[in-house]
């Protein structure tokens, strides 16, 4: 069920930012889990994490909230 939601959120992101931006910044982002009001996502590099947090954090959150209004926080981590 979480993966289905994640697929829909990725579709919203793709529609919102466009294919090129999505491919550059979000294509390698993975869902790690959803717990209460928080969604945990991961990316492969610190640079991606920093860029997404600086430029797209609110957009990622709003895409999740469109799917799950109870989500109030996105935690972005670097995969090891």
Secondary structure, DSSP 8 states (H G I E B T S, - for coil): -HHHHHHHHHHHHHHHH-HHHHHHHTTT-EEEEEETTEEEEEES-HHHHHHHHHHTHHHHHHHHHHH-TT--EEEEEE--
